[in-house]
Amino acid sequence: MSIATGRDPEALTLLQNPPESVQIAIPCICCLEALSVLEQEEKSRKIFEQELDLQINRAQPGTAKSDLACGPVYPLPFTTGSR
């Protein structure tokens, strides 16, 4: 798993230039586990992005993504006095 997730910096060197005396085999279950972890990480990132968007919208009312698609929203100037 450390190779599949990039947590082992020496693994890339080993895989790119394996010694001639070494044969590398990857069991199918490892490939399936790596795909499963990838799917979980994608879901986690999507949830994080949604939560981040929600927090941004709460912190800055009036600047939702739908508002930004139409351009920035500017408040009308406040005027006093008669016309």
DSSP file with accessible surface (Angstrom, degrees, kcal/mol):
  #  RESIDUE AA STRUCTURE BP1 BP2  ACC     N-H-->O    O-->H-N    N-H-->O    O-->H-N    TCO  KAPPA ALPHA  PHI   PSI    X-CA   Y-CA   Z-CA
    1    1 A M     >        0   0   71      0, 0.0     4,-2.3     0, 0.0     6,-0.3   0.000 360.0 360.0 360.0 -33.4    0.0    0.0    0.0
    2    2 A S  T  4> +     0   0   48      1,-0.2     5,-2.0     2,-0.2     6,-1.1   0.857 360.0  47.6 -64.6 -31.5    2.8    2.4    0.7
    3    3 A I  T >45S+     0   0   87      3,-0.2     3,-0.9     2,-0.2    -1,-0.2   0.939 111.8  49.1 -71.3 -45.7    3.9    2.1   -2.9
    4    4 A A  T 345S+     0   0   65      1,-0.3    -2,-0.2     2,-0.1    -1,-0.2   0.845 116.9  41.5 -63.7 -33.2    0.4    2.6   -4.3
    5    5 A T  T 3<5S-     0   0   43     -4,-2.3    -1,-0.3    32,-0.0    -2,-0.2   0.435 111.9-116.9 -96.4  -0.1   -0.2    5.7   -2.2
    6    6 A G  T < 5S+     0   0   61     -3,-0.9    -3,-0.2    -4,-0.4    -4,-0.1   0.704  76.4 126.9  77.4  19.6    3.3    7.1   -2.7
    7    7 A R      < +     0   0  167     -5,-2.0    -4,-0.2    -6,-0.3    -5,-0.1   0.557  59.3  68.7 -86.9  -7.1    4.4    7.0    0.9
    8    8 A D    >>  -     0   0   60     -6,-1.1     3,-1.1     1,-0.1     4,-0.7  -0.873  60.9-173.8-114.5  98.7    7.6    5.0    0.2
    9    9 A P  H 3> S+     0   0  108      0, 0.0     4,-0.6     0, 0.0     3,-0.3   0.796  84.4  54.1 -65.5 -25.9   10.0    7.3   -1.7
   10   10 A E  H 3> S+     0   0  153      1,-0.2     4,-1.9     2,-0.2     5,-0.1   0.689  91.9  74.8 -80.0 -17.1   12.5    4.5   -2.3
   11   11 A A  H <> S+     0   0    5     -3,-1.1     4,-2.8     1,-0.2     5,-0.2   0.888  89.7  56.0 -64.3 -39.5    9.9    2.2   -3.9
   12   12 A L  H  X S+     0   0  104     -4,-0.7     4,-2.4    -3,-0.3     5,-0.2   0.922 107.5  49.3 -60.7 -42.3    9.9    4.2   -7.2
   13   13 A T  H  X S+     0   0   87     -4,-0.6     4,-2.2     1,-0.2    -1,-0.2   0.924 111.7  49.1 -62.4 -43.4   13.6    3.7   -7.6
   14   14 A L  H  < S+     0   0   82     -4,-1.9    -2,-0.2     1,-0.2    -1,-0.2   0.922 113.7  45.6 -62.7 -43.3   13.2    0.0   -6.9
   15   15 A L  H  < S+     0   0   73     -4,-2.8    -1,-0.2     1,-0.2    -2,-0.2   0.840 114.6  47.4 -71.5 -32.5   10.4   -0.3   -9.4
   16   16 A Q  H  < S+     0   0  123     -4,-2.4    -1,-0.2     1,-0.2    -2,-0.2   0.846 129.5  20.5 -76.4 -33.9   12.1    1.7  -12.1
   17   17 A N  S  < S-     0   0  118     -4,-2.2    -1,-0.2    -5,-0.2    -2,-0.2  -0.526  78.5-179.7-134.8  66.3   15.5   -0.1  -11.8
   18   18 A P        -     0   0   60      0, 0.0    -3,-0.1     0, 0.0    -4,-0.1  -0.426  37.0-105.0 -69.6 142.4   15.0   -3.5  -10.2
   19   19 A P    >   -     0   0   65      0, 0.0     3,-1.9     0, 0.0    -2,-0.0  -0.327  27.9-117.9 -60.8 149.5   18.2   -5.5   -9.7
   20   20 A E  T 3  S+     0   0  203      1,-0.3    -3,-0.0    -3,-0.1     0, 0.0   0.790 114.1  59.8 -61.5 -26.3   18.5   -8.4  -12.2
   21   21 A S  T 3  S+     0   0  116      2,-0.0     2,-0.4     0, 0.0    -1,-0.3   0.528  95.7  78.9 -80.5  -2.1   18.3  -10.9   -9.3
   22   22 A V    <   -     0   0   64     -3,-1.9     2,-0.5     2,-0.0     0, 0.0  -0.893  57.6-168.1-113.5 132.1   14.9   -9.6   -8.2
   23   23 A Q        -     0   0  190     -2,-0.4     2,-0.5     2,-0.0    -3,-0.0  -0.982  16.2-146.4-114.4 129.5   11.6  -10.5   -9.8
   24   24 A I        +     0   0   80     -2,-0.5     2,-0.4    -9,-0.1    -2,-0.0  -0.830  18.6 178.1-101.8 128.4    8.7   -8.4   -8.7
   25   25 A A        -     0   0   92     -2,-0.5    -2,-0.0     2,-0.0     0, 0.0  -0.988  13.3-158.9-127.7 137.5    5.2   -9.9   -8.5
   26   26 A I        -     0   0  112     -2,-0.4     5,-0.1     3,-0.0    -2,-0.0  -0.955  19.9-132.9-118.0 113.2    2.1   -8.0   -7.3
   27   27 A P    >>  -     0   0   76      0, 0.0     4,-1.3     0, 0.0     3,-0.9  -0.292  20.4-119.5 -62.0 147.6   -0.8  -10.2   -6.1
   28   28 A C  H 3> S+     0   0  106      1,-0.3     4,-2.4     2,-0.2     5,-0.2   0.857 112.5  62.2 -56.0 -37.5   -4.2   -9.4   -7.5
   29   29 A I  H 3> S+     0   0  117      1,-0.2     4,-2.5     2,-0.2    -1,-0.3   0.873 100.5  54.1 -61.1 -32.4   -5.5   -8.7   -4.0
   30   30 A C  H <> S+     0   0   53     -3,-0.9     4,-2.5     2,-0.2    -1,-0.2   0.901 107.8  49.4 -67.3 -39.7   -3.0   -5.9   -3.7
   31   31 A C  H  X S+     0   0   65     -4,-1.3     4,-2.3     2,-0.2    -2,-0.2   0.919 112.2  47.9 -64.3 -42.3   -4.2   -4.3   -6.9
   32   32 A L  H  X S+     0   0  109     -4,-2.4     4,-2.3     2,-0.2    -2,-0.2   0.904 111.4  50.4 -66.0 -39.0   -7.8   -4.5   -5.7
   33   33 A E  H  X S+     0   0   97     -4,-2.5     4,-2.5    -5,-0.2    -2,-0.2   0.921 109.4  51.1 -65.7 -41.0   -6.8   -3.0   -2.3
   34   34 A A  H  X S+     0   0   27     -4,-2.5     4,-2.3     1,-0.2    -2,-0.2   0.914 110.7  48.4 -63.0 -41.8   -5.0   -0.1   -4.1
   35   35 A L  H  X S+     0   0   99     -4,-2.3     4,-2.4     2,-0.2    -1,-0.2   0.895 110.4  52.0 -64.4 -38.5   -8.1    0.6   -6.2
   36   36 A S  H  X S+     0   0   50     -4,-2.3     4,-2.2     2,-0.2    -2,-0.2   0.925 110.0  47.9 -63.9 -43.3  -10.3    0.5   -3.1
   37   37 A V  H  X S+     0   0   27     -4,-2.5     4,-2.7     2,-0.2     5,-0.2   0.911 109.8  53.6 -64.2 -40.5   -8.0    3.0   -1.3
   38   38 A L  H  X S+     0   0   82     -4,-2.3     4,-2.4     1,-0.2    -2,-0.2   0.935 109.1  48.4 -59.8 -44.9   -8.0    5.2   -4.4
   39   39 A E  H  X S+     0   0  111     -4,-2.4     4,-2.3     1,-0.2    -1,-0.2   0.913 111.6  50.1 -62.2 -41.7  -11.9    5.2   -4.4
   40   40 A Q  H  X S+     0   0  112     -4,-2.2     4,-2.6     1,-0.2    -2,-0.2   0.910 110.7  49.3 -63.8 -41.7  -12.0    6.1   -0.7
   41   41 A E  H  X S+     0   0   74     -4,-2.7     4,-2.5     2,-0.2    -1,-0.2   0.900 109.7  51.4 -66.3 -38.3   -9.5    8.9   -1.1
   42   42 A E  H  X S+     0   0  113     -4,-2.4     4,-2.1    -5,-0.2    -1,-0.2   0.918 111.4  47.8 -63.6 -42.0  -11.6   10.3   -4.0
   43   43 A K  H  X S+     0   0  138     -4,-2.3     4,-2.6     2,-0.2    -2,-0.2   0.924 111.4  50.8 -64.3 -41.9  -14.7   10.2   -1.9
   44   44 A S  H  X S+     0   0   76     -4,-2.6     4,-2.6     1,-0.2    -2,-0.2   0.907 110.6  48.7 -62.7 -41.4  -12.9   11.9    1.0
   45   45 A R  H  X S+     0   0  166     -4,-2.5     4,-2.6     2,-0.2    -1,-0.2   0.890 110.9  50.4 -66.3 -38.4  -11.7   14.7   -1.2
   46   46 A K  H  X S+     0   0  134     -4,-2.1     4,-2.5     2,-0.2    -2,-0.2   0.932 111.8  47.4 -65.1 -43.3  -15.1   15.2   -2.7
   47   47 A I  H  X S+     0   0  108     -4,-2.6     4,-2.6     2,-0.2    -2,-0.2   0.919 112.1  50.8 -63.1 -41.8  -16.6   15.4    0.8
   48   48 A F  H  X S+     0   0  137     -4,-2.6     4,-2.8     2,-0.2    -2,-0.2   0.930 110.2  49.1 -61.3 -44.9  -13.9   17.8    1.9
   49   49 A E  H  X S+     0   0  104     -4,-2.6     4,-2.6     1,-0.2    -2,-0.2   0.919 111.7  48.9 -62.3 -41.6  -14.5   20.0   -1.1
   50   50 A Q  H  X S+     0   0  118     -4,-2.5     4,-2.2     2,-0.2    -1,-0.2   0.917 112.7  47.6 -64.7 -41.3  -18.3   20.1   -0.4
   51   51 A E  H  X S+     0   0   90     -4,-2.6     4,-2.6     2,-0.2    -2,-0.2   0.900 111.2  51.3 -66.6 -39.9  -17.6   21.0    3.2
   52   52 A L  H  X S+     0   0   82     -4,-2.8     4,-2.5     2,-0.2    -2,-0.2   0.936 110.1  48.9 -62.6 -45.4  -15.2   23.7    2.2
   53   53 A D  H  X S+     0   0   41     -4,-2.6     4,-2.5     1,-0.2    -2,-0.2   0.911 111.1  51.1 -59.5 -41.6  -17.7   25.2   -0.2
   54   54 A L  H  X S+     0   0   70     -4,-2.2     4,-2.1     1,-0.2    -2,-0.2   0.933 110.9  47.1 -62.9 -45.0  -20.3   25.1    2.5
   55   55 A Q  H  X S+     0   0   86     -4,-2.6     4,-2.1     2,-0.2    -1,-0.2   0.894 111.6  51.0 -65.5 -39.0  -18.1   26.9    5.0
   56   56 A I  H  X S+     0   0   75     -4,-2.5     4,-2.1     1,-0.2    -1,-0.2   0.931 110.5  49.2 -63.3 -44.0  -17.1   29.5    2.5
   57   57 A N  H  < S+     0   0   59     -4,-2.5     6,-0.2     1,-0.2    -2,-0.2   0.869 111.8  49.0 -64.9 -35.0  -20.8   30.2    1.7
   58   58 A R  H  < S+     0   0  159     -4,-2.1    -1,-0.2    -5,-0.2    -2,-0.2   0.873 113.3  46.7 -70.0 -37.2  -21.6   30.5    5.4
   59   59 A A  H  < S+     0   0   79     -4,-2.1    -2,-0.2     1,-0.3    -1,-0.2   0.807 122.7  33.1 -76.2 -29.1  -18.7   32.9    6.0
   60   60 A Q  S >< S-     0   0  113     -4,-2.1     3,-1.4    -5,-0.2    -1,-0.3  -0.712  79.7-158.2-130.1  80.7  -19.5   35.1    3.0
   61   61 A P  T 3  S+     0   0  111      0, 0.0    -3,-0.1     0, 0.0    -4,-0.0  -0.277  78.3  31.1 -57.9 142.0  -23.2   35.3    2.3
   62   62 A G  T 3  S+     0   0   43     -5,-0.1    11,-0.2    10,-0.0    -5,-0.1   0.499  97.1  89.5  89.8   2.9  -24.0   36.3   -1.3
   63   63 A T    <   +     0   0   47     -3,-1.4    -3,-0.0    -6,-0.2     5,-0.0  -0.131  51.5 145.9-123.4  38.4  -21.0   34.7   -2.8
   64   64 A A    >>  -     0   0   27      1,-0.1     4,-2.2    -7,-0.1     3,-0.6  -0.287  66.1-104.0 -67.0 160.5  -22.3   31.2   -3.5
   65   65 A K  H 3> S+     0   0  120      1,-0.3     4,-1.6     2,-0.2    -1,-0.1   0.883 123.7  56.5 -55.3 -36.8  -20.9   29.5   -6.6
   66   66 A S  H 3> S+     0   0   85      1,-0.2     4,-0.6     2,-0.2    -1,-0.3   0.876 107.5  48.6 -66.0 -32.5  -24.2   30.2   -8.4
   67   67 A D  H X4 S+     0   0   55     -3,-0.6     3,-0.9     1,-0.2     4,-0.3   0.900 108.1  53.8 -70.9 -39.5  -23.8   33.9   -7.7
   68   68 A L  H >< S+     0   0  107     -4,-2.2     3,-1.0     1,-0.2    -2,-0.2   0.811  98.2  64.2 -67.3 -27.1  -20.2   33.9   -9.0
   69   69 A A  H 3< S+     0   0   89     -4,-1.6    -1,-0.2     1,-0.3    -2,-0.2   0.825 107.0  43.2 -65.4 -28.8  -21.3   32.3  -12.3
   70   70 A C  T << S-     0   0  121     -3,-0.9    -1,-0.3    -4,-0.6    -2,-0.2   0.422 126.6 -96.5 -94.1  -1.3  -23.3   35.5  -13.0
   71   71 A G    <   -     0   0   25     -3,-1.0    -1,-0.4    -4,-0.3    -2,-0.1  -0.357  61.3 -37.9 105.9 171.2  -20.5   37.8  -11.8
   72   72 A P        -     0   0   83      0, 0.0     2,-0.6     0, 0.0    -9,-0.1  -0.291  55.2-127.9 -67.8 152.3  -19.9   39.5   -8.5
   73   73 A V        -     0   0  100    -11,-0.2    -2,-0.1     0, 0.0    -5,-0.0  -0.904  24.0-168.1-104.3 122.0  -22.8   40.9   -6.5
   74   74 A Y        -     0   0  179     -2,-0.6     2,-0.0     3,-0.0     0, 0.0  -0.934  21.2-122.5-111.5 134.3  -22.4   44.5   -5.5
   75   75 A P        -     0   0  117      0, 0.0     3,-0.1     0, 0.0     0, 0.0  -0.376  33.0-104.9 -70.8 149.8  -24.8   46.1   -2.9
   76   76 A L        -     0   0  161      1,-0.1     2,-0.0    -2,-0.0     0, 0.0  -0.496  44.2 -99.0 -70.3 143.3  -26.7   49.2   -4.0
   77   77 A P        -     0   0  110      0, 0.0     2,-0.5     0, 0.0    -1,-0.1  -0.380  34.0-122.7 -66.5 142.5  -25.3   52.4   -2.5
   78   78 A F        -     0   0  184     -3,-0.1     2,-0.4    -2,-0.0     0, 0.0  -0.755  33.7-172.9 -87.1 124.9  -27.1   53.7    0.5
   79   79 A T        -     0   0  115     -2,-0.5     2,-0.3     2,-0.1     0, 0.0  -0.903   8.6-162.0-119.8 150.9  -28.4   57.2    0.0
   80   80 A T        +     0   0  119     -2,-0.4     2,-0.1     2,-0.1    -2,-0.0  -0.868  47.8  44.7-122.9 163.1  -30.1   59.6    2.3
   81   81 A G  S    S-     0   0   77     -2,-0.3     2,-0.2     2,-0.0    -2,-0.1  -0.318  86.3 -56.8  97.3 177.6  -32.1   62.7    1.7
   82   82 A S              0   0  123      1,-0.1    -2,-0.1    -2,-0.1     0, 0.0  -0.565 360.0 360.0 -95.3 165.6  -34.9   63.6   -0.7
   83   83 A R              0   0  292     -2,-0.2    -1,-0.1     0, 0.0    -2,-0.0  -0.138 360.0 360.0 -86.3 360.0  -34.9   63.3   -4.5
